[in-house]
Amino acid sequence: MTSKHLLLIDDDQELAELLNEFLASEGYQVSCCFDGISGLQQAKTQLYDLILLDVMMPGLSGFELLKALGGKHHTPILMLTAKGDDTDRVLGLELGADDYLAKPYNPSELLARIKAILRRVDIIENKDKKPALEYNQVLLKNATREVFCHQQSVALTGTEFEMLHLLMENLDAIVSKEQLSEQVLNRPLSAYDRSIDMHISNIRRKLQQHSALEKIKTIRGVGYVFMSGDR
Protein backbone atom coordinates (compact mmCIF):
# COMPACT_ATOMS: atom_id res chain seq x y z
CA MET A 1 0.00 0.00 0.00
CA THR A 2 1.31 3.45 -0.92
CA SER A 3 2.14 5.53 2.14
CA LYS A 4 0.28 8.77 2.71
CA HIS A 5 2.26 11.90 1.90
CA LEU A 6 2.02 14.70 4.47
CA LEU A 7 3.26 18.30 4.21
CA LEU A 8 4.43 19.81 7.51
CA ILE A 9 4.76 23.61 7.50
CA ASP A 10 6.39 24.78 10.74
CA ASP A 11 9.28 27.16 11.41
CA ASP A 12 10.43 25.09 14.42
CA GLN A 13 12.97 22.95 12.58
CA GLU A 14 13.86 20.82 15.59
CA LEU A 15 10.22 19.96 16.23
CA ALA A 16 9.65 19.33 12.53
CA GLU A 17 12.55 16.88 12.38
CA LEU A 18 11.27 15.00 15.43
CA LEU A 19 7.77 14.81 13.95
CA ASN A 20 9.21 13.68 10.65
CA GLU A 21 11.00 10.79 12.36
CA PHE A 22 7.93 9.87 14.43
CA LEU A 23 5.51 9.94 11.49
CA ALA A 24 7.97 8.10 9.24
CA SER A 25 8.08 5.33 11.85
CA GLU A 26 4.30 5.11 11.52
CA GLY A 27 4.51 4.65 7.76
CA TYR A 28 3.96 8.21 6.54
CA GLN A 29 6.04 10.12 4.04
CA VAL A 30 6.63 13.67 5.30
CA SER A 31 7.87 16.75 3.44
CA CYS A 32 8.84 19.74 5.59
CA CYS A 33 8.80 23.47 4.91
CA PHE A 34 10.13 25.86 7.53
CA ASP A 35 8.36 29.03 6.46
CA GLY A 36 4.98 30.00 5.09
CA ILE A 37 6.18 31.22 1.71
CA SER A 38 7.83 27.95 0.68
CA GLY A 39 4.95 26.06 2.33
CA LEU A 40 2.40 27.89 0.17
CA GLN A 41 4.38 27.11 -2.97
CA GLN A 42 4.52 23.43 -2.07
CA ALA A 43 0.82 23.31 -1.22
CA LYS A 44 -0.09 24.86 -4.56
CA THR A 45 2.26 22.89 -6.81
CA GLN A 46 2.30 19.38 -5.34
CA LEU A 47 -0.34 16.92 -4.19
CA TYR A 48 -0.44 15.85 -0.55
CA ASP A 49 -2.85 13.72 1.46
CA LEU A 50 -2.77 16.11 4.44
CA ILE A 51 -1.17 19.44 5.39
CA LEU A 52 -0.04 20.13 8.97
CA LEU A 53 0.09 23.91 9.30
CA ASP A 54 1.54 25.96 12.15
CA VAL A 55 -0.08 29.32 12.86
CA MET A 56 2.80 31.49 14.02
CA MET A 57 5.54 31.75 11.39
CA PRO A 58 7.68 34.63 10.14
CA GLY A 59 7.17 36.02 6.66
CA LEU A 60 3.82 34.37 6.00
CA SER A 61 1.66 33.13 8.88
CA GLY A 62 -0.57 30.09 8.75
CA PHE A 63 -3.60 32.38 8.48
CA GLU A 64 -2.10 34.27 5.54
CA LEU A 65 -1.31 30.96 3.86
CA LEU A 66 -4.93 29.86 4.26
CA LYS A 67 -6.12 33.16 2.79
CA ALA A 68 -3.81 32.67 -0.17
CA LEU A 69 -5.34 29.23 -0.79
CA GLY A 70 -8.73 30.94 -0.80
CA GLY A 71 -10.73 28.17 0.88
CA LYS A 72 -10.91 26.26 -2.40
CA HIS A 73 -8.33 23.59 -1.63
CA HIS A 74 -9.24 19.90 -1.55
CA THR A 75 -6.31 18.76 0.60
CA PRO A 76 -7.35 18.57 4.28
CA ILE A 77 -5.51 20.98 6.56
CA LEU A 78 -4.86 20.44 10.27
CA MET A 79 -3.98 23.71 12.02
CA LEU A 80 -1.50 23.61 14.90
CA THR A 81 -2.57 26.42 17.25
CA ALA A 82 -1.47 27.88 20.57
CA LYS A 83 -3.05 26.11 23.52
CA GLY A 84 -6.21 27.77 24.72
CA ASP A 85 -6.25 30.41 21.97
CA ASP A 86 -9.84 30.15 20.77
CA THR A 87 -9.39 33.14 18.47
CA ASP A 88 -6.76 31.30 16.44
CA ARG A 89 -8.93 28.21 16.19
CA VAL A 90 -12.03 30.08 15.06
CA LEU A 91 -10.12 32.15 12.51
CA GLY A 92 -8.37 29.08 11.13
CA LEU A 93 -11.69 27.30 10.58
CA GLU A 94 -13.21 30.42 9.02
CA LEU A 95 -10.35 30.54 6.54
CA GLY A 96 -10.78 26.92 5.47
CA ALA A 97 -8.85 24.67 7.86
CA ASP A 98 -10.48 21.28 8.39
CA ASP A 99 -9.55 20.83 12.04
CA TYR A 100 -7.15 22.08 14.69
CA LEU A 101 -4.90 20.72 17.43
CA ALA A 102 -3.54 22.82 20.29
CA LYS A 103 0.18 23.00 21.09
CA PRO A 104 1.84 21.46 22.99
CA TYR A 105 0.38 18.13 21.93
CA ASN A 106 1.28 14.52 22.54
CA PRO A 107 2.60 12.84 19.37
CA SER A 108 0.08 10.02 19.84
CA GLU A 109 -2.73 12.61 19.91
CA LEU A 110 -1.44 14.13 16.68
CA LEU A 111 -1.25 10.67 15.12
CA ALA A 112 -4.84 9.92 16.15
CA ARG A 113 -6.04 13.20 14.60
CA ILE A 114 -4.13 12.51 11.38
CA LYS A 115 -5.65 9.03 11.11
CA ALA A 116 -9.14 10.41 11.73
CA ILE A 117 -8.79 12.96 8.93
CA LEU A 118 -7.34 10.44 6.48
CA ARG A 119 -10.14 7.96 7.31
CA ARG A 120 -12.60 10.67 6.35
CA VAL A 121 -10.85 11.10 3.01
CA ASP A 122 -11.04 7.35 2.34
CA ILE A 123 -14.76 7.35 3.18
CA ILE A 124 -15.27 10.27 0.79
CA GLU A 125 -13.85 8.22 -2.10
CA ASN A 126 -16.60 5.64 -1.58
CA LYS A 127 -19.28 8.32 -1.33
CA ASP A 128 -18.27 9.72 -4.69
CA LYS A 129 -20.19 6.86 -6.32
CA LYS A 130 -23.47 7.98 -4.75
CA PRO A 131 -26.01 9.96 -6.78
CA ALA A 132 -26.26 13.73 -6.66
CA LEU A 133 -28.53 15.43 -4.13
CA GLU A 134 -30.72 18.40 -5.04
CA TYR A 135 -33.04 20.14 -2.59
CA ASN A 136 -34.13 23.72 -2.00
CA GLN A 137 -32.20 25.05 -5.03
CA VAL A 138 -28.95 23.46 -3.79
CA LEU A 139 -27.32 20.81 -5.98
CA LEU A 140 -24.55 18.61 -4.54
CA LYS A 141 -22.67 16.39 -7.01
CA ASN A 142 -20.78 13.55 -5.35
CA ALA A 143 -19.00 12.41 -8.50
CA THR A 144 -17.32 15.78 -9.14
CA ARG A 145 -17.58 17.17 -5.57
CA GLU A 146 -19.27 20.30 -6.89
CA VAL A 147 -21.97 22.35 -5.19
CA PHE A 148 -24.36 24.79 -6.84
CA CYS A 149 -26.78 27.17 -5.18
CA HIS A 150 -29.46 28.62 -7.49
CA GLN A 151 -27.31 27.35 -10.38
CA GLN A 152 -24.24 29.28 -9.17
CA SER A 153 -21.06 27.42 -8.24
CA VAL A 154 -20.15 27.35 -4.52
CA ALA A 155 -16.55 26.61 -3.50
CA LEU A 156 -16.46 24.44 -0.36
CA THR A 157 -13.56 22.82 1.44
CA GLY A 158 -13.58 19.04 1.80
CA THR A 159 -14.96 19.18 5.34
CA GLU A 160 -17.65 21.71 4.41
CA PHE A 161 -18.72 19.52 1.49
CA GLU A 162 -19.06 16.47 3.74
CA MET A 163 -21.07 18.36 6.37
CA LEU A 164 -23.45 19.69 3.73
CA HIS A 165 -23.75 16.19 2.28
CA LEU A 166 -24.70 14.73 5.67
CA LEU A 167 -27.28 17.46 6.26
CA MET A 168 -28.84 17.02 2.80
CA GLU A 169 -28.93 13.23 3.19
CA ASN A 170 -31.04 13.80 6.33
CA LEU A 171 -33.41 16.28 4.70
CA ASP A 172 -35.73 18.04 7.18
CA ALA A 173 -34.31 16.00 10.06
CA ILE A 174 -32.06 17.17 12.87
CA VAL A 175 -28.42 16.22 12.55
CA SER A 176 -26.74 16.61 15.92
CA LYS A 177 -23.32 18.14 16.47
CA GLU A 178 -22.23 14.76 17.79
CA GLN A 179 -23.20 13.13 14.48
CA LEU A 180 -21.41 15.79 12.47
CA SER A 181 -18.25 15.40 14.54
CA GLU A 182 -18.23 11.60 14.52
CA GLN A 183 -19.29 11.08 10.90
CA VAL A 184 -17.42 13.96 9.26
CA LEU A 185 -14.44 14.74 11.51
CA ASN A 186 -14.18 11.09 12.61
CA ARG A 187 -13.74 11.99 16.27
CA PRO A 188 -16.05 12.44 19.27
CA LEU A 189 -17.34 15.94 19.95
CA SER A 190 -15.33 17.48 22.78
CA ALA A 191 -16.49 20.06 25.28
CA TYR A 192 -16.30 23.68 24.08
CA ASP A 193 -15.37 22.54 20.58
CA ARG A 194 -16.57 25.21 18.13
CA SER A 195 -15.30 23.57 14.96
CA ILE A 196 -18.74 22.25 13.92
CA ASP A 197 -20.38 25.67 14.41
CA MET A 198 -17.66 27.37 12.38
CA HIS A 199 -17.89 24.91 9.48
CA ILE A 200 -21.68 25.33 9.34
CA SER A 201 -21.29 29.10 9.51
CA ASN A 202 -18.90 28.95 6.54
CA ILE A 203 -21.36 26.86 4.52
CA ARG A 204 -24.20 29.27 5.29
CA ARG A 205 -22.11 32.30 4.34
CA LYS A 206 -21.12 30.76 1.00
CA LEU A 207 -24.69 29.72 0.15
CA GLN A 208 -26.02 33.16 1.10
CA GLN A 209 -23.78 34.73 -1.52
CA HIS A 210 -26.25 33.31 -4.05
CA SER A 211 -29.49 33.27 -2.02
CA ALA A 212 -30.65 35.22 1.01
CA LEU A 213 -33.12 32.45 1.84
CA GLU A 214 -32.25 30.24 4.79
CA LYS A 215 -31.21 26.72 3.81
CA ILE A 216 -29.83 25.43 7.12
CA LYS A 217 -31.75 25.91 10.35
CA THR A 218 -30.10 25.84 13.77
CA ILE A 219 -31.82 23.85 16.49
CA ARG A 220 -30.23 25.52 19.49
CA GLY A 221 -28.34 23.15 21.75
CA VAL A 222 -29.07 20.17 19.49
CA GLY A 223 -27.86 20.50 15.91
CA TYR A 224 -28.86 21.57 12.41
CA VAL A 225 -31.51 20.86 9.77
CA PHE A 226 -31.21 21.24 5.99
CA MET A 227 -34.69 22.36 4.93
CA SER A 228 -36.47 21.03 1.85
CA GLY A 229 -38.09 24.42 1.26
CA ASP A 230 -38.58 27.91 2.68
CA ARG A 231 -39.99 28.05 6.21
C-alpha positions as CSV (number, residue, x, y, z in Angstrom):
1,M,0.0,0.0,0.0
2,T,1.3,3.5,-0.9
3,S,2.1,5.5,2.1
4,K,0.3,8.8,2.7
5,H,2.3,11.9,1.9
6,L,2.0,14.7,4.5
7,L,3.3,18.3,4.2
8,L,4.4,19.8,7.5
9,I,4.8,23.6,7.5
10,D,6.4,24.8,10.7
11,D,9.3,27.2,11.4
12,D,10.4,25.1,14.4
13,Q,13.0,22.9,12.6
14,E,13.9,20.8,15.6
15,L,10.2,20.0,16.2
16,A,9.7,19.3,12.5
17,E,12.6,16.9,12.4
18,L,11.3,15.0,15.4
19,L,7.8,14.8,14.0
20,N,9.2,13.7,10.6
21,E,11.0,10.8,12.4
22,F,7.9,9.9,14.4
23,L,5.5,9.9,11.5
24,A,8.0,8.1,9.2
25,S,8.1,5.3,11.8
26,E,4.3,5.1,11.5
27,G,4.5,4.6,7.8
28,Y,4.0,8.2,6.5
29,Q,6.0,10.1,4.0
30,V,6.6,13.7,5.3
31,S,7.9,16.7,3.4
32,C,8.8,19.7,5.6
33,C,8.8,23.5,4.9
34,F,10.1,25.9,7.5
35,D,8.4,29.0,6.5
36,G,5.0,30.0,5.1
37,I,6.2,31.2,1.7
38,S,7.8,27.9,0.7
39,G,4.9,26.1,2.3
40,L,2.4,27.9,0.2
41,Q,4.4,27.1,-3.0
42,Q,4.5,23.4,-2.1
43,A,0.8,23.3,-1.2
44,K,-0.1,24.9,-4.6
45,T,2.3,22.9,-6.8
46,Q,2.3,19.4,-5.3
47,L,-0.3,16.9,-4.2
48,Y,-0.4,15.8,-0.5
49,D,-2.8,13.7,1.5
50,L,-2.8,16.1,4.4
51,I,-1.2,19.4,5.4
52,L,0.0,20.1,9.0
53,L,0.1,23.9,9.3
54,D,1.5,26.0,12.2
55,V,-0.1,29.3,12.9
56,M,2.8,31.5,14.0
57,M,5.5,31.7,11.4
58,P,7.7,34.6,10.1
59,G,7.2,36.0,6.7
60,L,3.8,34.4,6.0
61,S,1.7,33.1,8.9
62,G,-0.6,30.1,8.7
63,F,-3.6,32.4,8.5
64,E,-2.1,34.3,5.5
65,L,-1.3,31.0,3.9
66,L,-4.9,29.9,4.3
67,K,-6.1,33.2,2.8
68,A,-3.8,32.7,-0.2
69,L,-5.3,29.2,-0.8
70,G,-8.7,30.9,-0.8
71,G,-10.7,28.2,0.9
72,K,-10.9,26.3,-2.4
73,H,-8.3,23.6,-1.6
74,H,-9.2,19.9,-1.5
75,T,-6.3,18.8,0.6
76,P,-7.4,18.6,4.3
77,I,-5.5,21.0,6.6
78,L,-4.9,20.4,10.3
79,M,-4.0,23.7,12.0
80,L,-1.5,23.6,14.9
81,T,-2.6,26.4,17.2
82,A,-1.5,27.9,20.6
83,K,-3.0,26.1,23.5
84,G,-6.2,27.8,24.7
85,D,-6.2,30.4,22.0
86,D,-9.8,30.1,20.8
87,T,-9.4,33.1,18.5
88,D,-6.8,31.3,16.4
89,R,-8.9,28.2,16.2
90,V,-12.0,30.1,15.1
91,L,-10.1,32.1,12.5
92,G,-8.4,29.1,11.1
93,L,-11.7,27.3,10.6
94,E,-13.2,30.4,9.0
95,L,-10.3,30.5,6.5
96,G,-10.8,26.9,5.5
97,A,-8.9,24.7,7.9
98,D,-10.5,21.3,8.4
99,D,-9.5,20.8,12.0
100,Y,-7.1,22.1,14.7
101,L,-4.9,20.7,17.4
102,A,-3.5,22.8,20.3
103,K,0.2,23.0,21.1
104,P,1.8,21.5,23.0
105,Y,0.4,18.1,21.9
106,N,1.3,14.5,22.5
107,P,2.6,12.8,19.4
108,S,0.1,10.0,19.8
109,E,-2.7,12.6,19.9
110,L,-1.4,14.1,16.7
111,L,-1.2,10.7,15.1
112,A,-4.8,9.9,16.1
113,R,-6.0,13.2,14.6
114,I,-4.1,12.5,11.4
115,K,-5.6,9.0,11.1
116,A,-9.1,10.4,11.7
117,I,-8.8,13.0,8.9
118,L,-7.3,10.4,6.5
119,R,-10.1,8.0,7.3
120,R,-12.6,10.7,6.4
121,V,-10.8,11.1,3.0
122,D,-11.0,7.4,2.3
123,I,-14.8,7.4,3.2
124,I,-15.3,10.3,0.8
125,E,-13.9,8.2,-2.1
126,N,-16.6,5.6,-1.6
127,K,-19.3,8.3,-1.3
128,D,-18.3,9.7,-4.7
129,K,-20.2,6.9,-6.3
130,K,-23.5,8.0,-4.8
131,P,-26.0,10.0,-6.8
132,A,-26.3,13.7,-6.7
133,L,-28.5,15.4,-4.1
134,E,-30.7,18.4,-5.0
135,Y,-33.0,20.1,-2.6
136,N,-34.1,23.7,-2.0
137,Q,-32.2,25.0,-5.0
138,V,-29.0,23.5,-3.8
139,L,-27.3,20.8,-6.0
140,L,-24.5,18.6,-4.5
141,K,-22.7,16.4,-7.0
142,N,-20.8,13.6,-5.4
143,A,-19.0,12.4,-8.5
144,T,-17.3,15.8,-9.1
145,R,-17.6,17.2,-5.6
146,E,-19.3,20.3,-6.9
147,V,-22.0,22.3,-5.2
148,F,-24.4,24.8,-6.8
149,C,-26.8,27.2,-5.2
150,H,-29.5,28.6,-7.5
151,Q,-27.3,27.4,-10.4
152,Q,-24.2,29.3,-9.2
153,S,-21.1,27.4,-8.2
154,V,-20.2,27.4,-4.5
155,A,-16.5,26.6,-3.5
156,L,-16.5,24.4,-0.4
157,T,-13.6,22.8,1.4
158,G,-13.6,19.0,1.8
159,T,-15.0,19.2,5.3
160,E,-17.7,21.7,4.4
161,F,-18.7,19.5,1.5
162,E,-19.1,16.5,3.7
163,M,-21.1,18.4,6.4
164,L,-23.5,19.7,3.7
165,H,-23.7,16.2,2.3
166,L,-24.7,14.7,5.7
167,L,-27.3,17.5,6.3
168,M,-28.8,17.0,2.8
169,E,-28.9,13.2,3.2
170,N,-31.0,13.8,6.3
171,L,-33.4,16.3,4.7
172,D,-35.7,18.0,7.2
173,A,-34.3,16.0,10.1
174,I,-32.1,17.2,12.9
175,V,-28.4,16.2,12.5
176,S,-26.7,16.6,15.9
177,K,-23.3,18.1,16.5
178,E,-22.2,14.8,17.8
179,Q,-23.2,13.1,14.5
180,L,-21.4,15.8,12.5
181,S,-18.2,15.4,14.5
182,E,-18.2,11.6,14.5
183,Q,-19.3,11.1,10.9
184,V,-17.4,14.0,9.3
185,L,-14.4,14.7,11.5
186,N,-14.2,11.1,12.6
187,R,-13.7,12.0,16.3
188,P,-16.0,12.4,19.3
189,L,-17.3,15.9,19.9
190,S,-15.3,17.5,22.8
191,A,-16.5,20.1,25.3
192,Y,-16.3,23.7,24.1
193,D,-15.4,22.5,20.6
194,R,-16.6,25.2,18.1
195,S,-15.3,23.6,15.0
196,I,-18.7,22.3,13.9
197,D,-20.4,25.7,14.4
198,M,-17.7,27.4,12.4
199,H,-17.9,24.9,9.5
200,I,-21.7,25.3,9.3
201,S,-21.3,29.1,9.5
202,N,-18.9,28.9,6.5
203,I,-21.4,26.9,4.5
204,R,-24.2,29.3,5.3
205,R,-22.1,32.3,4.3
206,K,-21.1,30.8,1.0
207,L,-24.7,29.7,0.1
208,Q,-26.0,33.2,1.1
209,Q,-23.8,34.7,-1.5
210,H,-26.3,33.3,-4.0
211,S,-29.5,33.3,-2.0
212,A,-30.6,35.2,1.0
213,L,-33.1,32.5,1.8
214,E,-32.3,30.2,4.8
215,K,-31.2,26.7,3.8
216,I,-29.8,25.4,7.1
217,K,-31.8,25.9,10.3
218,T,-30.1,25.8,13.8
219,I,-31.8,23.8,16.5
220,R,-30.2,25.5,19.5
221,G,-28.3,23.2,21.8
222,V,-29.1,20.2,19.5
223,G,-27.9,20.5,15.9
224,Y,-28.9,21.6,12.4
225,V,-31.5,20.9,9.8
226,F,-31.2,21.2,6.0
227,M,-34.7,22.4,4.9
228,S,-36.5,21.0,1.8
229,G,-38.1,24.4,1.3
230,D,-38.6,27.9,2.7
231,R,-40.0,28.0,6.2
